[in-house]
Amino acid sequence: MYAVFLFEGEAASRARELLEDDLVSRQSVTLRDAEALGAPFKGLLLVIEGEEAAIKRFEEISGEGVSKLHEKDAEGIYGMLKKEEEDAAEGVGFLFG
C-alpha cells in the first residue's frame, strides 16, 4: 500500500520532522521536489509505502499545508518515481555491467 502527499509552501520545512514519528519512520519513504520530478504540482512530494496504519498516522500528524493526493494523481506520481528508479538502476548496470 502507498500514499502520496504534497507539502505546499512553508509546510515543506516540516517534512523531515514529521518523518521522525516511530511508525512512519519504519516505512519506505521517498521525498522529491514536485517540479524536478516533472509533476504538475509545486511543492514537495512524499511517498509512503508500507502499512495502512502508518499512512493513517501520517495523515493525523501532518497538519496544515499537507494534502493527500487523489488516487489518479497518486498513481501518476508513483509511476514517475518507479520509472526514475528503473532508469537509475539501468544506468548503474550500464556503468558496472
N, C-alpha and C positions, 0 to 999 in steps of 0.2 A: 504494500500500500504506500502511496505517496501523496503529497500535497505541495502546492506551490504558493508561496506568499510573496507579496510585493510590499516593500518598505518605501514609503514616499517621504520626501523632504527630510526633516530633522529625525524622523523615526529610524532612518538608516544608521544613525550613530549608536542606536541601542541594540543592533543585531547581535553582535558578539556577546554582549551582556546576557541577552535572552537565551543564548545557546549554552550558557553555564548551568541551566536547570538540569538536575540529575537525570531525569527521564529523557528529556530531549537530547542531551549530550551523548546518550548511548545509541542514537540512531545515525544513519548515514545522512550527512548534511552537506549541501552544496550552496555556496554563495556566489552570485555573479552580478555584475553590473548589467542591467537590462539592455541598455543601448549597445554596449560592447558585444553582447550576445546576438544582437540583431532583432531583439524583441520589440514589439510596438508599444512599449511602456517606458516611462522614465522612473528610475529608482533602482533599488537593489532587490534582486530576486533571491529567494531562499527556497530550496527544495529539500523537503524532509522525506526520506524513505525509511519506513520501519513500521513500528506498532501503531495501531489506531489510537491507543491511549496516549502516546507521545504527541501525536498530531493534535489531539483534542487539548492536551495540556498546553501546547504552544499557542493554540487559539485563545485559551484562557488568559495567558500571561502576556500576550503580545501587545495589547493596548492600542492607543490611537495611532493612526498613520500606517497601520499594517493591515493589509487585506488579503484574504484567501482568494486566489483566482478561481473562476468558474471552471468546470471540468474541461470544456473545449479549449480555453486559453491555457490551462494547466497541461493538457496533453501536448499542445504545440511547443510549449517551453521545455517540457520533459524530453520531447523528441529532439529539440535543438541541442540540449545538453548531452544526450546519448550520442548524437552524431559527432559532436565536438570530442567526446571521449574516444569514439571509434577512430576518428581522424588522427588523434594524438597517438593512439596505440599503433596505427599503421605507420606513422612517421617514425616511431621508435623502432618498429620492426624493420623498416627500410634502412635505418642507420646501423642497427646491430644485427640484422638478419643475415 
